[in-house]
Amino acid sequence: MRPASDVERRRLNDTFAELCRIRSVSGEEAAVARRISDELRGVGVEVAEPDEAGNVLARIGHGRERSLLLCAHMDTVPHEGSVEPVCVEGGWVSAGDTILGADNKAAVAVLLEVARRAAIESAPVDLELLFTVGEELALAGAKAFDVGRLRSPLGFVFDHATPIGEVIVASPTYYRLEASFHGAAAHAGIRPEQGRSAIQAAAAAIASMRLGRLDEETTANVGAIEGGVPGTTNIVPERASFVAEARSLDGAKVEAVVAEMVDRVHDAANDPRHACDVDVVVEKLFTGYRHRPSAPGVLAGEAALRACGHEPARVASGGGSDANAFEAAGLHCVNLANGTERAHQSDERVGVASLEAMLDVAYALLDEVAAG
C-alpha cells in the first residue's frame, strides 16, 4: 500500500488530538469507545458491540486469504484535569500539567486511519481491529477478551514508548505482592511497650528486600506504603500495608524473587521487636514471552520497518503490553515501538514525524502479511 497522503497525515493528527481530549482513564473508556465506533461505522466498517469487559472489535473483510489483527488500548493512566494537546516544535504535548495520552491514543489514531483506507480501497488482507480497555490495569481487557472470536492468526500492537524501529522480542512475567500487617495499638508516649508497630514491621520487611534492578532480566519495586492514623504521632500504629512487584524475562527467576520477598515479610512480622500478624497476597498479573528470531510476526514487522526506511532493532523489554495476554492465550502477537516519549509523565510527547511514520509502518504491515 502506498505511503500516507498529505490528507491522511493531517486527518491522523487531527484525530489524535481529538482522542487525547476525551477522558479515558482505566475504567472510564466508554466515551472514547463510542467515538471510535462512530468513526468506524461512519466509513462502513462492521463494529461489534463491546464485550463484557468493554473491548471493541471491528472487521474489514474483502475475502482475502490472509487476515491480520491490529490492536491498541483505549485507556490511560490516572490524571487530574482535562488534557489539551498542543503541537510545539514538531511534537504533540499536553498544554497543562497532565499526561498527553499518546500511550496509546497514538496507536488508536493510526488504526482508525488504516481502517478508513482499508474500508474504501481494496486492502491486501482482511483486517480485525481490536480496541481494548484496562491495559494499564495489568492488561485486564486483553486478558478478558476471547481470542476465539478472531480469524487472524497474527496480531500487532504499537505500544512501546521508544523510537520506531524497535521490535519487542521478549517481555517479562509480572507478579504483584500485597502485605498487610496487623499489630497492636498503644499510647506512644505512655505505654509504647504494649504496642506492636505495624509500620515498623512493614519498614523492616521493605528494608530487607532486594529492590531495583537485580540483574539484566529482573527488577523488583515497592510502589506504595500506608499505615497508622493520618496526622497522628501518639499512637503506636496497629495497621500498615504495602504493595510491591517483581518482574523478569526469566520465569524461574521472578518466582524465586517473589518467594524471597514473601520470606522477608514473614521474617519481619515474626521479629519479637514488632511482632505482627501478616497477610500476604501474591498475584501473577501476566506471563512473559520470548519470540523466536524466525517468528512470522517478527519477520513481517522487520520487513515493514525496512520498507519504510527504519532499521529494525530487536529488544527485550521490562514492560508488558496486550501482546503478553494474547501470547498467553495462544495468539501470536508482536509489539512494535510507536515513537512516543516519556509515557505516564506530564511531559509525555509524540513527534508528528513519529505519529505519521507509525501510520506508514502499519500500511506496510498489510503488504508484508499479505505476501506471507
Secondary structure by P-SEA (a helix, b strand, c coil): cccccaaaaaaaaaaaaaaaacccccccaaaaaaaaaaaaaaaccccccccccbbbbbbbbccccbbbbbbbbccccccccbbbbbbcccbbbbccccccccccaaaaaaaaaaaaaaaaccccbbbbbbbbcccccccccccccccccccccccccccccccccccccbbbbbbbbbbbbbbbbcccccccccbbbaaaaaaaaaaaccccccccccccccccccccccccccccccccccccccccccaaaaaaaaaaaaaaaaaaaacccbbbbbbbbbbbcbbbbbbccccaaaaaaaaaaaaacbbbbbbccccccaaaaaaaaccbbbbbbccccccccccbbbbaaaaaaaaaaaaaaaaaaaac
